Amino acid sequence: MSNVDTAAPAALPPDQFAKLRDWAIAQLQPLINKEHRGVTPANQQWLTTHLMQLVGKTNVRLNEEDWATLLEEVLDETIGYGPIGPHLRDPSVTEVMVNGPHQIYIERKGKLSLIEEHYKDNEHVMRAVDNIIIPLGRSVDRSQPLVDARLPDGSRVNAIIPPCCLNGPTVTIRKFPSKRLTVEDLIGFGSLTEQIAEFLEACVRARLNIVVSGGTGSGKTTLLNVISSFIPEDERICTVEDAAELQLAQPHVVRMETAPALPDGTGMVTIRDLVKNALRMRPERIVVGEVRGGEALDMLQAMNTGHDGSLTTVHSNSPRDAIARIETLVLMAGFDLPVRVVRTQIASAVNLIVQQERLKDGSRKVTRVTELQGMEGETVVLQDIFMFQAVAISESGKVEGTMKPTGMRPSFTPKLEQAGFKLSGEVFGAFGAGAGQRRR
């Protein structure tokens, strides 16, 4: 474009740049219909072409840097997501929270911070929400004030609008990682140790049923993703998620995602529907992003009837709480089952609970790896295999501690050995034996 001068070093004065940007946005807004909403390659090309034509009608000359900035800012305000756009493009930001038009928080390295940028008013926020949900065929209004959606890059979005949210339109975006994290990454971050990684790989390959437990934002899905990477590549895997986040690298993966109800109330597909359907798809592994309802009963029955090696997460703050949580979810299935029967089902189905936590310094760590050993009376017997022990908080606010084996070997050790994993005593805290090596 002739108005983009690659040889001109001078930048446009800030006031002139702002006038040009605001004028371009005002010219483009009336041209945008449903087809142009959302940051897709086609829409970006459409916007680039029209913006070039607009700037070409002026006497303004832009260098490459000013043109790139203009395109980015106009995109954010027309087909994009407004002032949060730059933070969504920032790889160091993991979450963005819009609490109405005048308050935006971002999470970086586990810490929340308030940013200076904000929306002008509720209508400005709603324009960004529409740019997210309209391309997906979703809508949000007085009759449907809640909506879950996904950005083109896979980031998970939840939006809630007045009257259900008093702050104004509120948007929470959990960013999708651009790079699939590996077990080596988690070891490098200090989230788990080499011994735990070796142990978890043996458990997955030996087809044990594993539940990842943790609170909101603790990194459950990330850990589940890494654990799932240990599943052999020659197995058929069915994944079930509320919003697709898992990034399995195996070639034979069938991905399923829930669907919200249509405006007439029909068409809803729940996690439970998908879990039931997965059982009819000849899965060798079932991976459920999170159990949060009656599907917990279907999951337990699958684990107890030959679908071993299943993986899932549950929202709870300790392995013992995870048992109580699963118990409650099973009862939500609508069957009047005695509590002892439910607990017996849990104890016989689940082999291992891996507890993930976000510590006070924002770091995410595996804090317990716990075996379910069966029933004793009315109680599920738990045995910790590994435990994190916090020692102190440094001057910089970092939680210092160590992840140590308890010295107890799990009762399913013979099953690990049958699968070809003879883990050394050092893995479990019995020092003196040579450390085993994780299979690659």
C-alpha angles and dihedrals in degrees: 000000000000093000091060103078111194092188097052110098097186117099121221112260111260095245093051091046091052091050091050092048095048091046092050092049091050091050094048101043095075090052095057116099132167092284092059099048119109134038102277126144091251093050092046090054091048091051093046092053094049094044091052089052092050095049089045089062091060133071091237118121117204130195118220094265094052091046092052091048092047092050092048095049094044090048091052092051099043114031097003140066105280124234093353091064096093091049092051087055092048107098092204092062113086102177138021123200122190110194098187124308099305105046127059126170128188131195119224123171090350094305127111121222134178113237128212096233119090142163122264097234144326092287090057091054092046091054089057091047091051090051088057102044107029094069087055093053091249129131137194124202142128091297093047107027095164127066137170119202145153133237118231090260091056098259112152118240132193121183130183125180137194137315087036092046116047095195092065126255106351123199128187118190122189103197120229111234112248090213123049106236118231131207088257088058092053091048089050091050090051092243091128140357132249089250093055091047090052091048095047092048090053091049094050094046090047088056099244118163110247132191120196109209127194148123130267112303093005093124100257095145093046091052092046089052092053094045089050089057088072091066109109115256094235094065128095110239126194116196122197120193141164089220116009110249105138116108105196114180097201115112099229104060126137109199120203129183133186121253126216122232119274118244090269090056097253132109100050114152115192134199088255092054090052095046090052090048092047089060088062094052099074094249120184089193132021117201116188115191093216135342110221105152146015091325086083088078092051090048093052092047090051091050090049096047105055103291093111122162092052121154133200144147132236132194108245141118102233140011090260090050088049090060091051091046094051089046090055092046092051090054088053088067087082100246119125096230123167112251092239091055090052093048091048089053090051094046093050096042105043119061102176141019118201111198116210123189140180106225127214092266091057095254119134119223143168101246101178140016107196133184124215105223101182136265132322108186106309095339132091108231115230128192122190114225096178130015134186114226116198111213106179146329113251125225089262090056096253117145109236122201146113136256107223136178113243093224092248120123114215118252089236091065091113089058090053090050092049087056090053099262114125099173116202123245089247090068090062097039099267097126126202098060120098116263116255121236124237115242115246 
